């Protein structure tokens, strides 16, 4: 899953959300210098990723892309699924996505000193371009994929995957809906054990 889903699946604790957001950039088990709630977010993120990568519905989505995008297929589907979460946000939250996003951005500002240097560097772009809200549109997804493409050392061509998103839109959306219901249950159970 990508940023929006990881944040959403963290519940109401801002520091768990922040840990979940930052976790991709934190390797190994040496994260005990962070506040406890951020540590919980890192652990939750890893649990979500493990569950997602092994899930048959997620794998079904990635297979549709594998011929053209190989090992980038999972990254692309993560972003596609964030699109469907953002697009259907009112099915998952009573709070408008605009307000939810702004509250999260404010929590990043309020906890700046606890962020990793990588997250501190990314934060202005995340906020200025309102990445979380931009996931609602196909144009926003295309922009995210294009930016990711430019950061890859090898040309991943992820930006072109929007063509598959449009072609198989209803398939991806129904797969997301079915998968995300199971992921919510998994994440809620994991949070209870942290």
N, C-alpha and C positions, 0 to 999 in steps of 0.2 A: 504494500500500500504506500501511497505517497503522503505528502505533508498533511493535507486536510484530514484524511482518514486517521492517520496516527494521532493527530491532535484530538479529533472527535472521540476516538476510542479510549482516551485517557481519563474520561470522566470530568469532574469539576475542579480538580486540583491543578492550579496553574503550573506548579513546579513539575508535576508528573507530565503534563503536556510539554513543557520545555525539554525535559529529559527525553521524552519520546521523539521530539523533533530533532534533537541533537545526536541521537544514538548512532546514526550511520557513520558519523565522524569520530566515534570513540571505539577504539579497538581493544580487544582482550578483556581482562577482568579488573584492570586497574582504573576504576572510576570511583574509588571510595573517598576521594577528596571532595566530591560534590555533596550538597545537602541530600539527606536521606530520600526526600520525595523525588529529586532528580534521578537518583540511583534507581528508584522504582520505575521511573519512566523509561530509563535505558533498558531495564530488564523486560518491561512490558513490550517495548519496541521489538526486541529480539524474539520474544514469544510470538508476537503478531507476524513477523517475517517468516518464522519457521512454519507456523500454521498455514500461512498464505501459500508459501512455495510448494507445500506438499498437498494442497487441497485440489481434488479432481476438477472442480469447476474452474478454478483459477488456471489450472494447467490446460483445460479445454480452450480457454481464451488465448493463452500464449501459443498454443499449437497453430492457431489461425494465422499467426504472424511469423512463425519460426522460419519459414522458407526464405523470407525477405530480410529478417532482422536478427536471426540467430539468437545469441545470448542476450541481446538487448530486448527481446520480446517481453520478458518479465517486467523490465523497467517501464516499457511502453504501456503494458496492461495496468500497472500501478497507477499511471497517470490517467489512463482512460477511466479507471474505476473512480478516481478522485473527481473526474468530470461528472460521472453519474451521481455521485454523492452530492456534489454542489448543485447540480441541476434539480435533483429531487430532495433538496435539503429540508423542505417543509415536512417530508415524511419521517424525518429523523430528529427534528428539533422544533420547538415552539418559538425559538429566537431566530430573527432574520439573520441570514448569513453575513450580511453587511455588518450587523452589530456584533455577532460572534467573532468575526475576523478582527474587528477593531479592538475588542476586549483582549483578544490574544496578542495583538501587536503591542497593546499597552503593557501587558504582562512581560513581554520581552524587554520593553524599555525599563520597566520597574525592576527587573532582575538582571540587568545588563552584566553586572560583575560576575554572575554565576554562569554566563554563557561561555562556550568554548570560543577561542579566537576565530575559528572558521564560521561559527554562527554569528558572532559579532560582525564579521565582514559581510556576511550574506544579508543580515537583518535590514539594512537600509533599502536594498533592492526588493526584498520580500514585501516591505511596507509600501515603498514608493509605487511599485507596480501592482500592489494589492493581489499577490499571487493567489491567495486562498479564494478570493472572489472571482478572479479571472478564470478559474477552472469551470465556471458555469457555462462558458461558450466554447464552441469548437475552435473559434479564432484564438481564444485564450490558451487552449490546449496546444494548438499549433505553435503559438509563440513560445510556450514553455519547452516544447520538444525541440524547437529550433535553437533556443538558448543552450539546451543540454547538448545538442549536436556540436555546437561550436566549442564546448568544453572538453569533448572527447578527443583523445589523442589520435585515434583512428576515426575515419568518417563512418559514423554509425547509421547515417541516413534516417534517423528516427523521425525527423521532420516530415518525411514522406508518408509515415504511417497513418496520418490523418485520412488518407484515401481509404484505407481499410476500415477506419472508424466509421466513415460515412457509409461505406458499402455494407458493413455488417452491424450497423448501429443497433438495431433491435436485438440482435443476438448478444452483443456485448452488454447491453443494458439488462436483459433478462438474466444473464449470467452474474452480473454484478449484484442484482437484487437478491438472487438466491444465495450467493456466496456471502454477501455482507451480513445477512441475517445470522448465519452461523458464526461469523467473525465477531459480531457483537456479543453473542453468548460466550464465546471463548475469552474475549477480552475482559468481560465483566467477571467471569470466574477467576481469571488470572489476577486481576486487581485485588480480589478478596484474599488471595494467598500472599500478597506482597507485604 
